[in-house]
Structures are given as C-alpha cells and as structure tokens.
Amino acid sequence: MKTEIIFIVQESLDGGYEARALSDSIFTEAENLEELKKNIKEAVACHFEEGEMPKIIRLHYIKEEVIAA
C-alpha cells in the first residue's frame, strides 16, 4: 500500500486547473482550486480499491510565467 500519491497541478490552457498523478494514471481538471481538490480526492478513491488508497495526497503547484526580455 502506498503512503502517499503526488499530483502536479497547473493552470490549464483552456482556463481552470488540471492535475496529473506522477506514479499512477490519474488525471482530473476543474474551474477552480477548491473544486480541483474535491475532484482529486474522488479520482484517487475511484482508482484504488478499498484499503489500498494512499493516506496522503500531495499537490505540487507549477506556475509558468513568460516575461519579455
């Protein structure tokens, strides 16, 4: 059983946010961060069988910014 699962969270090109798990095939998206967190919990619960779900969900936020040179 895994003790934690890590997601990369970034702003979507279409607006809103998207999250992708590093070690498992889990992806979800939402319009805001509060909804995204809810969707991540639901996606993790659907992906793992009862008793095998990680105890910790860790989110790494990535923000890309472009500035003029």
Biopython code that builds the backbone (N, CA, C, O; Angstrom):
import numpy as np
from Bio.PDB.StructureBuilder import StructureBuilder

atoms = [
    (1, "MET", "N", (0.834, -1.180, 0.000)),
    (1, "MET", "CA", (0.000, 0.000, 0.000)),
    (1, "MET", "C", (0.884, 1.251, 0.000)),
    (1, "MET", "O", (1.853, 1.337, 0.754)),
    (2, "LYS", "N", (0.542, 2.202, -0.842)),
    (2, "LYS", "CA", (1.261, 3.464, -0.894)),
    (2, "LYS", "C", (0.875, 4.326, 0.301)),
    (2, "LYS", "O", (-0.268, 4.300, 0.757)),
    (3, "THR", "N", (1.839, 5.087, 0.799)),
    (3, "THR", "CA", (1.510, 6.004, 1.883)),
    (3, "THR", "C", (1.084, 7.366, 1.348)),
    (3, "THR", "O", (0.338, 8.088, 2.009)),
    (4, "GLU", "N", (1.563, 7.726, 0.137)),
    (4, "GLU", "CA", (1.153, 8.996, -0.445)),
    (4, "GLU", "C", (1.155, 8.927, -1.962)),
    (4, "GLU", "O", (1.795, 8.064, -2.564)),
    (5, "ILE", "N", (0.430, 9.852, -2.563)),
    (5, "ILE", "CA", (0.393, 9.992, -4.009)),
    (5, "ILE", "C", (0.638, 11.473, -4.305)),
    (5, "ILE", "O", (0.125, 12.345, -3.603)),
    (6, "ILE", "N", (1.414, 11.746, -5.336)),
    (6, "ILE", "CA", (1.793, 13.119, -5.668)),
    (6, "ILE", "C", (1.149, 13.530, -6.983)),
    (6, "ILE", "O", (1.192, 12.793, -7.968)),
    (7, "PHE", "N", (0.549, 14.723, -6.985)),
    (7, "PHE", "CA", (-0.050, 15.304, -8.180)),
    (7, "PHE", "C", (0.681, 16.580, -8.562)),
    (7, "PHE", "O", (1.073, 17.361, -7.695)),
    (8, "ILE", "N", (0.861, 16.790, -9.854)),
    (8, "ILE", "CA", (1.340, 18.062, -10.390)),
    (8, "ILE", "C", (0.095, 18.860, -10.772)),
    (8, "ILE", "O", (-0.750, 18.376, -11.524)),
    (9, "VAL", "N", (-0.014, 20.075, -10.254)),
    (9, "VAL", "CA", (-1.163, 20.939, -10.509)),
    (9, "VAL", "C", (-0.681, 22.161, -11.287)),
    (9, "VAL", "O", (0.293, 22.813, -10.911)),
    (10, "GLN", "N", (-1.382, 22.454, -12.376)),
    (10, "GLN", "CA", (-1.031, 23.642, -13.156)),
    (10, "GLN", "C", (-2.272, 24.242, -13.786)),
    (10, "GLN", "O", (-3.309, 23.589, -13.906)),
    (11, "GLU", "N", (-2.145, 25.498, -14.184)),
    (11, "GLU", "CA", (-3.247, 26.158, -14.862)),
    (11, "GLU", "C", (-3.430, 25.535, -16.240)),
    (11, "GLU", "O", (-2.455, 25.233, -16.929)),
    (12, "SER", "N", (-4.667, 25.349, -16.629)),
    (12, "SER", "CA", (-4.988, 24.766, -17.929)),
    (12, "SER", "C", (-4.930, 25.850, -19.001)),
    (12, "SER", "O", (-5.216, 27.015, -18.723)),
    (13, "LEU", "N", (-4.567, 25.477, -20.207)),
    (13, "LEU", "CA", (-4.552, 26.426, -21.320)),
    (13, "LEU", "C", (-5.956, 26.932, -21.637)),
    (13, "LEU", "O", (-6.121, 28.041, -22.144)),
    (14, "ASP", "N", (-6.963, 26.118, -21.338)),
    (14, "ASP", "CA", (-8.362, 26.477, -21.596)),
    (14, "ASP", "C", (-9.004, 27.217, -20.425)),
    (14, "ASP", "O", (-10.199, 27.510, -20.464)),
    (15, "GLY", "N", (-8.235, 27.521, -19.394)),
    (15, "GLY", "CA", (-8.762, 28.130, -18.183)),
    (15, "GLY", "C", (-8.987, 27.068, -17.130)),
    (15, "GLY", "O", (-9.143, 25.893, -17.464)),
    (16, "GLY", "N", (-9.006, 27.447, -15.889)),
    (16, "GLY", "CA", (-9.160, 26.481, -14.810)),
    (16, "GLY", "C", (-7.832, 25.823, -14.476)),
    (16, "GLY", "O", (-6.764, 26.378, -14.734)),
    (17, "TYR", "N", (-7.915, 24.638, -13.902)),
    (17, "TYR", "CA", (-6.726, 23.922, -13.435)),
    (17, "TYR", "C", (-6.813, 22.454, -13.822)),
    (17, "TYR", "O", (-7.896, 21.907, -14.028)),
    (18, "GLU", "N", (-5.638, 21.831, -13.914)),
    (18, "GLU", "CA", (-5.579, 20.392, -14.170)),
    (18, "GLU", "C", (-4.544, 19.771, -13.243)),
    (18, "GLU", "O", (-3.579, 20.420, -12.840)),
    (19, "ALA", "N", (-4.763, 18.506, -12.914)),
    (19, "ALA", "CA", (-3.872, 17.782, -12.014)),
    (19, "ALA", "C", (-3.598, 16.395, -12.583)),
    (19, "ALA", "O", (-4.505, 15.715, -13.064)),
    (20, "ARG", "N", (-2.334, 15.988, -12.521)),
    (20, "ARG", "CA", (-1.918, 14.689, -13.038)),
    (20, "ARG", "C", (-1.043, 14.005, -11.986)),
    (20, "ARG", "O", (-0.094, 14.601, -11.476)),
    (21, "ALA", "N", (-1.368, 12.756, -11.669)),
    (21, "ALA", "CA", (-0.575, 11.986, -10.710)),
    (21, "ALA", "C", (0.747, 11.582, -11.355)),
    (21, "ALA", "O", (0.793, 11.280, -12.547)),
    (22, "LEU", "N", (1.816, 11.577, -10.570)),
    (22, "LEU", "CA", (3.122, 11.203, -11.099)),
    (22, "LEU", "C", (3.278, 9.697, -11.261)),
    (22, "LEU", "O", (3.882, 9.240, -12.231)),
    (23, "SER", "N", (2.748, 8.929, -10.334)),
    (23, "SER", "CA", (3.018, 7.493, -10.328)),
    (23, "SER", "C", (1.854, 6.631, -10.813)),
    (23, "SER", "O", (2.001, 5.417, -10.949)),
    (24, "ASP", "N", (0.709, 7.241, -11.073)),
    (24, "ASP", "CA", (-0.463, 6.476, -11.493)),
    (24, "ASP", "C", (-1.155, 7.215, -12.637)),
    (24, "ASP", "O", (-0.927, 8.407, -12.841)),
    (25, "SER", "N", (-1.994, 6.507, -13.374)),
    (25, "SER", "CA", (-2.730, 7.107, -14.497)),
    (25, "SER", "C", (-3.998, 7.790, -13.993)),
    (25, "SER", "O", (-5.110, 7.315, -14.224)),
    (26, "ILE", "N", (-3.812, 8.908, -13.306)),
    (26, "ILE", "CA", (-4.943, 9.665, -12.778)),
    (26, "ILE", "C", (-4.806, 11.100, -13.264)),
    (26, "ILE", "O", (-3.760, 11.726, -13.090)),
    (27, "PHE", "N", (-5.868, 11.615, -13.873)),
    (27, "PHE", "CA", (-5.907, 12.994, -14.363)),
    (27, "PHE", "C", (-7.285, 13.560, -14.079)),
    (27, "PHE", "O", (-8.295, 12.875, -14.245)),
    (28, "THR", "N", (-7.324, 14.822, -13.649)),
    (28, "THR", "CA", (-8.599, 15.493, -13.446)),
    (28, "THR", "C", (-8.413, 16.984, -13.658)),
    (28, "THR", "O", (-7.289, 17.486, -13.671)),
    (29, "GLU", "N", (-9.521, 17.685, -13.824)),
    (29, "GLU", "CA", (-9.470, 19.126, -14.037)),
    (29, "GLU", "C", (-10.693, 19.775, -13.415)),
    (29, "GLU", "O", (-11.681, 19.107, -13.109)),
    (30, "ALA", "N", (-10.611, 21.116, -13.226)),
    (30, "ALA", "CA", (-11.715, 21.859, -12.627)),
    (30, "ALA", "C", (-11.549, 23.341, -12.921)),
    (30, "ALA", "O", (-10.493, 23.795, -13.360)),
    (31, "GLU", "N", (-12.616, 24.078, -12.668)),
    (31, "GLU", "CA", (-12.617, 25.527, -12.907)),
    (31, "GLU", "C", (-11.851, 26.304, -11.837)),
    (31, "GLU", "O", (-11.303, 27.369, -12.118)),
    (32, "ASN", "N", (-11.810, 25.768, -10.592)),
    (32, "ASN", "CA", (-11.109, 26.467, -9.516)),
    (32, "ASN", "C", (-10.389, 25.447, -8.636)),
    (32, "ASN", "O", (-10.614, 24.242, -8.755)),
    (33, "LEU", "N", (-9.522, 25.942, -7.752)),
    (33, "LEU", "CA", (-8.702, 25.041, -6.941)),
    (33, "LEU", "C", (-9.522, 24.244, -5.926)),
    (33, "LEU", "O", (-9.205, 23.086, -5.653)),
    (34, "GLU", "N", (-10.555, 24.839, -5.374)),
    (34, "GLU", "CA", (-11.395, 24.122, -4.408)),
    (34, "GLU", "C", (-12.067, 22.917, -5.064)),
    (34, "GLU", "O", (-12.084, 21.822, -4.501)),
    (35, "GLU", "N", (-12.614, 23.125, -6.244)),
    (35, "GLU", "CA", (-13.253, 22.042, -6.996)),
    (35, "GLU", "C", (-12.220, 21.007, -7.439)),
    (35, "GLU", "O", (-12.502, 19.809, -7.462)),
    (36, "LEU", "N", (-11.030, 21.476, -7.790)),
    (36, "LEU", "CA", (-9.976, 20.551, -8.212)),
    (36, "LEU", "C", (-9.592, 19.607, -7.078)),
    (36, "LEU", "O", (-9.418, 18.410, -7.304)),
    (37, "LYS", "N", (-9.458, 20.125, -5.873)),
    (37, "LYS", "CA", (-9.115, 19.280, -4.724)),
    (37, "LYS", "C", (-10.185, 18.211, -4.497)),
    (37, "LYS", "O", (-9.869, 17.056, -4.212)),
    (38, "LYS", "N", (-11.445, 18.606, -4.625)),
    (38, "LYS", "CA", (-12.544, 17.647, -4.488)),
    (38, "LYS", "C", (-12.458, 16.574, -5.574)),
    (38, "LYS", "O", (-12.629, 15.386, -5.298)),
    (39, "ASN", "N", (-12.192, 16.999, -6.808)),
    (39, "ASN", "CA", (-12.087, 16.057, -7.926)),
    (39, "ASN", "C", (-10.895, 15.112, -7.768)),
    (39, "ASN", "O", (-10.977, 13.940, -8.136)),
    (40, "ILE", "N", (-9.795, 15.618, -7.223)),
    (40, "ILE", "CA", (-8.620, 14.769, -6.995)),
    (40, "ILE", "C", (-8.958, 13.680, -5.987)),
    (40, "ILE", "O", (-8.631, 12.514, -6.206)),
    (41, "LYS", "N", (-9.601, 14.041, -4.893)),
    (41, "LYS", "CA", (-9.982, 13.040, -3.882)),
    (41, "LYS", "C", (-10.894, 11.973, -4.482)),
    (41, "LYS", "O", (-10.715, 10.783, -4.220)),
    (42, "GLU", "N", (-11.866, 12.394, -5.281)),
    (42, "GLU", "CA", (-12.782, 11.442, -5.925)),
    (42, "GLU", "C", (-12.032, 10.540, -6.906)),
    (42, "GLU", "O", (-12.280, 9.336, -6.953)),
    (43, "ALA", "N", (-11.121, 11.114, -7.686)),
    (43, "ALA", "CA", (-10.365, 10.324, -8.664)),
    (43, "ALA", "C", (-9.475, 9.295, -7.982)),
    (43, "ALA", "O", (-9.367, 8.161, -8.449)),
    (44, "VAL", "N", (-8.842, 9.680, -6.889)),
    (44, "VAL", "CA", (-7.990, 8.748, -6.147)),
    (44, "VAL", "C", (-8.844, 7.624, -5.558)),
    (44, "VAL", "O", (-8.455, 6.458, -5.603)),
    (45, "ALA", "N", (-9.996, 7.972, -5.012)),
    (45, "ALA", "CA", (-10.893, 6.954, -4.426)),
    (45, "ALA", "C", (-11.367, 5.969, -5.495)),
    (45, "ALA", "O", (-11.518, 4.781, -5.211)),
    (46, "CYS", "N", (-11.604, 6.446, -6.715)),
    (46, "CYS", "CA", (-12.042, 5.557, -7.801)),
    (46, "CYS", "C", (-10.904, 4.675, -8.318)),
    (46, "CYS", "O", (-11.137, 3.551, -8.763)),
    (47, "HIS", "N", (-9.687, 5.182, -8.259)),
    (47, "HIS", "CA", (-8.540, 4.472, -8.824)),
    (47, "HIS", "C", (-8.069, 3.307, -7.947)),
    (47, "HIS", "O", (-7.648, 2.271, -8.460)),
    (48, "PHE", "N", (-8.142, 3.479, -6.639)),
    (48, "PHE", "CA", (-7.640, 2.467, -5.705)),
    (48, "PHE", "C", (-8.783, 1.689, -5.074)),
    (48, "PHE", "O", (-9.871, 2.222, -4.857)),
    (49, "GLU", "N", (-8.523, 0.432, -4.785)),
    (49, "GLU", "CA", (-9.505, -0.388, -4.085)),
    (49, "GLU", "C", (-9.490, -0.026, -2.604)),
    (49, "GLU", "O", (-8.521, 0.539, -2.098)),
    (50, "GLU", "N", (-10.566, -0.355, -1.931)),
    (50, "GLU", "CA", (-10.679, -0.061, -0.507)),
    (50, "GLU", "C", (-9.520, -0.694, 0.257)),
    (50, "GLU", "O", (-9.184, -1.857, 0.030)),
    (51, "GLY", "N", (-8.921, 0.057, 1.145)),
    (51, "GLY", "CA", (-7.794, -0.433, 1.920)),
    (51, "GLY", "C", (-6.453, -0.216, 1.251)),
    (51, "GLY", "O", (-5.419, -0.391, 1.896)),
    (52, "GLU", "N", (-6.430, 0.162, -0.026)),
    (52, "GLU", "CA", (-5.179, 0.384, -0.749)),
    (52, "GLU", "C", (-4.952, 1.860, -1.073)),
    (52, "GLU", "O", (-3.920, 2.226, -1.634)),
    (53, "MET", "N", (-5.918, 2.701, -0.718)),
    (53, "MET", "CA", (-5.826, 4.117, -1.020)),
    (53, "MET", "C", (-4.733, 4.780, -0.181)),
    (53, "MET", "O", (-4.641, 4.519, 1.018)),
    (54, "PRO", "N", (-3.902, 5.635, -0.790)),
    (54, "PRO", "CA", (-2.861, 6.345, -0.030)),
    (54, "PRO", "C", (-3.472, 7.216, 1.068)),
    (54, "PRO", "O", (-4.584, 7.724, 0.925)),
    (55, "LYS", "N", (-2.742, 7.378, 2.144)),
    (55, "LYS", "CA", (-3.229, 8.179, 3.262)),
    (55, "LYS", "C", (-3.020, 9.677, 3.020)),
    (55, "LYS", "O", (-3.724, 10.503, 3.599)),
    (56, "ILE", "N", (-2.050, 10.027, 2.161)),
    (56, "ILE", "CA", (-1.717, 11.426, 1.896)),
    (56, "ILE", "C", (-1.774, 11.696, 0.398)),
    (56, "ILE", "O", (-1.264, 10.917, -0.407)),
    (57, "ILE", "N", (-2.403, 12.809, 0.038)),
    (57, "ILE", "CA", (-2.393, 13.293, -1.344)),
    (57, "ILE", "C", (-1.591, 14.590, -1.328)),
    (57, "ILE", "O", (-1.997, 15.573, -0.710)),
    (58, "ARG", "N", (-0.454, 14.583, -2.010)),
    (58, "ARG", "CA", (0.426, 15.754, -2.032)),
    (58, "ARG", "C", (0.270, 16.474, -3.367)),
    (58, "ARG", "O", (0.306, 15.848, -4.426)),
    (59, "LEU", "N", (0.096, 17.796, -3.310)),
    (59, "LEU", "CA", (-0.075, 18.605, -4.518)),
    (59, "LEU", "C", (1.148, 19.495, -4.715)),
    (59, "LEU", "O", (1.542, 20.229, -3.809)),
    (60, "HIS", "N", (1.745, 19.427, -5.907)),
    (60, "HIS", "CA", (2.850, 20.309, -6.285)),
    (60, "HIS", "C", (2.313, 21.270, -7.329)),
    (60, "HIS", "O", (1.914, 20.861, -8.419)),
    (61, "TYR", "N", (2.305, 22.556, -6.985)),
    (61, "TYR", "CA", (1.776, 23.564, -7.888)),
    (61, "TYR", "C", (2.884, 24.098, -8.785)),
    (61, "TYR", "O", (3.966, 24.454, -8.317)),
    (62, "ILE", "N", (2.594, 24.147, -10.090)),
    (62, "ILE", "CA", (3.541, 24.679, -11.059)),
    (62, "ILE", "C", (2.891, 25.877, -11.735)),
    (62, "ILE", "O", (1.765, 25.792, -12.225)),
    (63, "LYS", "N", (3.598, 26.974, -11.756)),
    (63, "LYS", "CA", (3.088, 28.162, -12.429)),
    (63, "LYS", "C", (4.157, 28.608, -13.418)),
    (63, "LYS", "O", (5.285, 28.932, -13.047)),
    (64, "GLU", "N", (3.769, 28.611, -14.674)),
    (64, "GLU", "CA", (4.689, 29.043, -15.721)),
    (64, "GLU", "C", (4.390, 30.498, -16.056)),
    (64, "GLU", "O", (3.234, 30.895, -16.196)),
    (65, "GLU", "N", (5.453, 31.280, -16.181)),
    (65, "GLU", "CA", (5.281, 32.690, -16.484)),
    (65, "GLU", "C", (6.307, 33.091, -17.547)),
    (65, "GLU", "O", (7.471, 32.696, -17.482)),
    (66, "VAL", "N", (5.863, 33.869, -18.509)),
    (66, "VAL", "CA", (6.746, 34.345, -19.570)),
    (66, "VAL", "C", (6.865, 35.860, -19.439)),
    (66, "VAL", "O", (5.867, 36.569, -19.313)),
    (67, "ILE", "N", (8.094, 36.334, -19.470)),
    (67, "ILE", "CA", (8.306, 37.772, -19.414)),
    (67, "ILE", "C", (9.109, 38.219, -20.626)),
    (67, "ILE", "O", (9.868, 37.444, -21.208)),
    (68, "ALA", "N", (8.933, 39.463, -20.989)),
    (68, "ALA", "CA", (9.670, 39.994, -22.139)),
    (68, "ALA", "C", (11.134, 40.166, -21.781)),
    (68, "ALA", "O", (11.473, 40.520, -20.651)),
    (69, "ALA", "N", (11.989, 39.916, -22.744)),
    (69, "ALA", "CA", (13.443, 40.035, -22.497)),
    (69, "ALA", "C", (13.895, 41.472, -22.663)),
    (69, "ALA", "O", (15.078, 41.770, -22.497)),
]
sb = StructureBuilder()
sb.init_structure("model")
sb.init_model(0)
sb.init_chain("A")
sb.init_seg("    ")
for serial, (resi, resn, name, xyz) in enumerate(atoms, 1):
    if name == "N":
        sb.init_residue(resn, " ", resi, " ")
    sb.init_atom(name, np.array(xyz, "f"), 0.0, 1.0, " ", f" {name:<3s}", serial, name[0])
structure = sb.get_structure()
